[in-house]
Amino acid sequence: MEAHLYLEAKLPMVGSVTDFTYKWCVNMGLDENEAARMALAVDEILTDVVLYAFKEETGYVEIWYQYTFSEIEIIIQENGEPFEPECHSYSSEQAISEGNFEGASFECVRKMTDHFLFLNHGMHGKEYRLVKQFDSLDIRERIEAQVDDYKNETDLAEENYYLLTPATTEDAEDIAKLIYRSYGYTYLKDDLYFPKRIEMAIRHEYKFGIIVRTMSGGPAGYFAVVKSTDSRIGEVGEAVVSPQHRNRGLMKRMLNKLIEMSRRRGLLGLFGEALTVHTYSQKVNEKFGFKSTAMVIAKTPKRTFKGMDTENTDIISVVIDFLPLIRQWERPVFIPENYRDILTDIYAQFKIPFIPSARKQKPAKELKDSELNLKIFYEKSSALIVANNIGSAFEASCNRLLRSVEELNLTSVYVDLPLNGLRIDSAIQWLRENRFIFSGVMPLFHRESDYLRLQRIEAEIDFEKIQTHSSISQKIKKLVEYEYNEIQKKQP
Amino acid sequence: MNTTKFKKNSHKLEVTLSGDFNLNAVSMITEELADRKELSVDLTHSRFVNTKAIIFLHKLMTSNPPTKVNLKNAPRIFFELLNALGLHNEWNLNEIIEP
């Protein structure tokens, strides 16, 4: 459950916020010690904000509590007196010899969190990001010794009768075991090796799925939809069928069920991030009516895949495949001039009626501020900036965000621009000048609207290794590769 | 709901905090402590001791004349923070911490 607090920056509110922080962290799955560390980190930031950012003035603080399967992030924003933490570093020698404890609060915050980031947004204030990763039991450590026994297990291999039921929190450990026994250490989504993370995600309804069991109750397969947090769509991911039970149509039966469950839950669409190290997932998606809309390069840093009939040590890229579950689709108001042809081709794949969008943006002269949200994926070494509107100050705001994440040396940065934005052409122009290249359409991805994604890749990409299946995904790849090579030519 | 309890005599203040040892608690203790030269804080209900509280205690113990500080039931995070601030060797924990 995500939360958002808006508070007056006064000392008495600090205790209430730390109490809330502690309870929220425990509810989201942190153990009590880790929750107390996070509460202390929040206490340190808020106390300093009250003492130094606003002093005697009235000011306000906004706090966002965000959850993913692997970590929680608390974002604190305020617009008090300017401040630069690098100018206030802590020295224990000075503390002991002179009683000078300057910088002690930030030292504490760094020690109590797994990641701490300070972002200066200039006239839009300051932002503190505190991240704590879940330290839960890793199934790989627990069942390693049993793997050989499992591989010899033959009691279920002859069975053809399977029971498909919605996955519950009690299935969490079996799901983690399935992943490990099917993929060893190589499954892309690390969270699935941690039963506690799976349990919490199902409990809080961040995902829903199907588990397949044999007559004797043994787990044979699992497939889930992970719900997006800022739009009514979901990702079909986390798919696994135990090797003994493959080639029996289980994946198809599970996906059919999932699509049915997604419709019942009111989702507007489903997307899949199909790996490009092979075309298997892309072909499965196509069979179920998914259409390719984007190619996202360098989705995670380098890793090796095994157990998938292929090995690859390059950076992982994915094709975004989308299946609309709606009967009518709002047509984007503005198709950017630079990408008119490819976007027209992408939209032409969908055979459902398009209707004119009712959500036209205000004229640019009325809209100065751009609403940009930054999400940092520390484990994936990437960041996503979502522009919910493109104001006349887009370039300055975006530049500030890009500068603020420079020190993280991210492999990739993505920017999602709303396709109902009047100023989208100039935003694209500016992003291209700043080494961003095409990625594609992210349908209904934020606020139930279509976005154009651009991407900046800080890694060497071997496009020979990127395999695509559909003609559209091949077209998208060609454009991405062309723009990537153009950028490389301009590099000193 | 617990409330912070104070017990005092002419030279000593004993406090049982109802919550975390934060700046609010520091303000309350400062007011009650006045010129007393001995402070005992029971941290049974505290999840953490923040840097403002540690600085407050450090200054009490290094003032002239020093105030004697005694902490009961300190949470684990207190020791982690003391270590992070490089004060773990500076503070005489054998005397300060009551088992």
Interface residues (C-beta under 8 A of the other chain):
Chain A: L11 P12 V14 G15 T18 D19 Y22 E32 N33 A36 R37 A39 L40 D43 E44 T47 L51 Y90 S92 E93 A95 I96 G99 F101 A104 S105 E107 C108 K111 M112
Chain B: G19 D20 N22 L23 N24 R47 F48 N50 T51 K52 I54 I55 H58 K59 T62 P75 R76 I77 E80 L81 A84 L85 G86 L87 E90
